[in-house]
Amino acid sequence: MGVKNAVSKTIAYAKRNGIKAAFYAALERIRINSFDKYSYRELSEDILKEQRQEYRLLAETGDAVRFSIVVPLFNTPEVFLKQMIDSVVKQSYGNWELVLADASEDSLDIAVKAAGEDPRIKYYHLDKNEGISVNTNRGLEKATGDYIGLLDHDDILTPDALYEVSRVIRKSMQKNRLSRFIDCPIRLIYSDEDKFEDEKGVRKFFELHEKPSFNMDLLLSNNYICHFAVMRADIIKRLKIRKDFDGAQDFDLFLRACAETALSMDMASGHIAHIDKVLYHWRCHRASTAANPASKTYAYEAGKRAIESVLKSYNIKGEVAELPHVGFYRVNYDSGILKERDDVGCVGGKLINKKNKIAGGIYKKDKTAVFMGMPVFYSGGLQHRAVLIQDCYAVDIRSIAIKSDYNDIYREIVGIDYVDTFNDPKADIAALFAGMSGEEIVDKSIRFCEEIKKRGKRVVWDPQTVRRI
């Protein structure tokens, strides 16, 4: 990281997208850095002690879900490997196994030693290195847990990671009155994450990634799930890691696991859970993708193919385009998203004012306009949310396209006949909504989109469509 890395990123960005785009990207990065006061706060020993006690009580009843943490190893530096293993051993939740699938030419002494000291650590030296996907599958074959988590060989978990995941699973089991973990409806659980680097023995945490609740269209735009992800064992073992997508193998897995529930039924309620807490620290060092995303361009090409594969599986016709920021994509639907996607009820665009700043278009439940006041040339921060297609609570009726099934609902709530203000750039927005205050328009937008959601359909925001108000 540091100044040198930032400069090299800016130069690479300028080569791909031009000087003007690089200027605004650098300007936004400076603004982000000036407000970035993040620091990870370690859990107190008292809290961890309480979690350990809660686990012991749970274990006595025999109702403690068993986790397998699968880690493919390949020539892992000793210091990184030890820190990774220690982060699992120090979990406040004790019912786990750490499956180390080592494709290094020679056995890694630290891993062998750790397995000898703790029976929960299972070390397997593979006959040959067949790539990260095949190596991970070898580990999956050995895993015996009810849920399986994926951990990179040089990253670390927070000590409460498995405890927090177990809470989510137990809550779902109790709610649905289930006794077998294989019957739990939650197939995928993911958490927030941050990045870290070790400088002269001092660990520094930065770039907090606070993730939203499950968002299928955002996932079709970027692997925002990433780390820490835990999946029900029967599902991950059935889907497996696909070698053809090496570099984006986790992204491909998440896409397929989520699409099974999100694109084959109206909504994925109760199937995919988000823990809004950092449970994973992603290491940054000179060779890592975290520090230098452009260092593994093949990974982003594989990510593009992973999205294309999912679209093809569900007979959704569209072209996947790579956005200026590496690792971010856009699906351009052949006949438009409403015709290609049965799960989407309406789609809305971005509204900007005369000062070229975002003035609405995407709203939260409390009617707050997301990205309000942001210059239109900005991408929306480190995760570039302001330029990505995504599910949302509501979009604005001044730039909206809806399925014809909902014309009557639109007329009842908005008070006028529906006009496609999303696809028709000639639609006279000022005339259509004359006499309505901005507050009234937002209120009607919220009410209409809520009705769409009640019918089990998604509300999608597409920031590429821009209307000036």
Buried (B, 14 or more C-beta within 10 A) or exposed (E): BEEEEBEEBBEBBBEBBEEEBBBBBBEBBEEEEEEEEEEBEEEEEEBBEEBBEBBEEBEEEEEBBBBBBBBBBBEBEEEBBBBBBEBBBEBBBBBBBBBBBBBBEEEBEBBBBBBEEBEBBBBBBBEEBEBBBBBBBBBBEBBEBBBBBBBBBBBBBBBBBBBBBBBBBBEBBEEEEEEEBEEBBBBBBBBBBBBBBBEEEEEEBBBBBEBBEBBBBBBBBBBBBBBBBBBBBBBBBEBBBBBEBBBBBBBBBBBBBBBBBBBEEBBBEBBBBBBEEBBBBBBBBEEBBBBBBBEBEEBBBBBBBBBBBBBEEBEBEBEBEBBBBBBBBBBEBEEBBBEBBBBBBBBBBBBBEEEEBBBBBBBEEEEEBBBBEBBBBBBBBBBBBBBBBBBBBBBBBBBBBBBEEBEEBBEEBBEEEBBEBBBEEEBEBEEBBEEBEBEEBBBBBBBBBBBBBEEEBBBBBBBEBBBEB
